[in-house]
Amino acid sequence: MNLIGQKSSKTYSANLNIWHGENYELLDIDFKPNFNLNFLERRPFNMWRYRELIPIEKNSQIVSFEEGGTPLTKVNFLNGCSAYIKQEQLFQSGSYKDRGSSVLITKAKQLGIKHVVQDSSGNAGASIATYARKANIQCDIYVPADTSKSKTMQILAMGASIFSVQGNRKETAAQAFEAAKKSYYASHCFNPYFFHGTKTFAYEICEQLNWNAPDSIVLPAGNGTLIIGSFIGFKELFALGIISKIPKIIAVQSTNCDPINRLQQNPHFNLDLYEAQETIAEGIAIPNPIRAEDMLEAIKATFGEVICVTETEIILAWKEMSQQGFFIEPTSAACIAGLTQYLSGLDRTEVCVSLFSGSGLKSIEKITKILAM
Ligand SMILES: *Cc1c(COP(=O)(O)O)cnc(C)c1O
């Protein structure tokens, strides 16, 4: 198993303490898993049941809370459509990011790393801080100054240090990137191990559908950890002959921050100059995702599409879900708004899966505002 530079195709040993290639190029993991379904017998339903599919060589020092195995629940919507929703708000740290953190921090622990840096609009930071604490690794989290109080409190409670950056998500990432040059970047977008955790989302869906792939999957598009991770996961199951098709990947963005939508319409669109507007969906407010090309590839290769949702649609979706007893964060409601938009234009026989990405407890201030409307 090796790490491989995205552009240069230069390979690096996975035993090195690195998170980037030459000239800070993005790395992927060159990994051809050996796996069959008989391995799963009698293993508990959490993401580490797919042990052989996870690019971690040693069995010692796996950092896990037995995360994963979330319910896949059929939900009906007011527009008469229905879909399977994976309840990824039910995680140790309150978001699906724990899938990625478990693999990434396991790798860091096995490399003997004592200190990590991460930046986040909240949930990835809270998740990495949680796993770093379990692994006894010191952790610095960079957040934009306007990050939700519930998320910063959670990060502090997990013993991490917070560096509050005056500026937007892009400036926060730039400061963390500089700090990471002297440490290890536990980034959910830069570090390739994260995606080999989020890919277990795809495995679980197929297993819960009796090893069938759905027709389509509707996912939030911020930094693309689920989009890119799921695409890896489905491709692996397909290559292993376990599923017979790869679902269409439908990416949901906020109309106020839609870089992937813009790039898809115009490949020359310059993300560096893009000034997004504010959105209640703080978790997908990423104007300049560094793995934008990977996201576009996942959408294109699966004949998927990008859907944009307005602030009003997000709020209505949040209210509709709360009326059914689901307490989710507004970012998560954005994905559901995209889902209902997608389903309303469809033939009803399509098997479609989406998710609740984060818990409502993460975003108390924004939900207070919604309730006051
Ligand atoms: C991180 C996150 C997203 C967006 O996921 P990306 O990997 O950035 O595309 C959506 N919802 C919640 C709750 C999140 O924490």
PDBQT file of the ligand as one rigid body, heavy atoms in Angstrom, charges set to zero:
ROOT
HETATM    1  C1  LIG A 401     -19.178  18.231   7.132  1.00  0.00    +0.000 C 
HETATM    2  C2  LIG A 401     -20.639  18.264   7.071  1.00  0.00    +0.000 A 
HETATM    3  C3  LIG A 401     -21.315  18.361   5.866  1.00  0.00    +0.000 A 
HETATM    4  C4  LIG A 401     -20.631  18.547   4.549  1.00  0.00    +0.000 C 
HETATM    5  O1  LIG A 401     -19.798  17.539   4.201  1.00  0.00    +0.000 OA
HETATM    6  P1  LIG A 401     -18.524  17.738   3.303  1.00  0.00    +0.000 P 
HETATM    7  O2  LIG A 401     -17.721  16.576   3.557  1.00  0.00    +0.000 OA
HETATM    8  O3  LIG A 401     -17.828  18.994   3.729  1.00  0.00    +0.000 OA
HETATM    9  O4  LIG A 401     -18.995  17.823   1.901  1.00  0.00    +0.000 OA
HETATM   10  C5  LIG A 401     -22.693  18.304   5.900  1.00  0.00    +0.000 A 
HETATM   11  N1  LIG A 401     -23.372  18.201   7.047  1.00  0.00    +0.000 NA
HETATM   12  C6  LIG A 401     -22.753  18.137   8.226  1.00  0.00    +0.000 A 
HETATM   13  C7  LIG A 401     -23.578  18.056   9.472  1.00  0.00    +0.000 C 
HETATM   14  C8  LIG A 401     -21.366  18.158   8.287  1.00  0.00    +0.000 A 
HETATM   15  O5  LIG A 401     -20.760  18.090   9.472  1.00  0.00    +0.000 OA
ENDROOT
TORSDOF 0
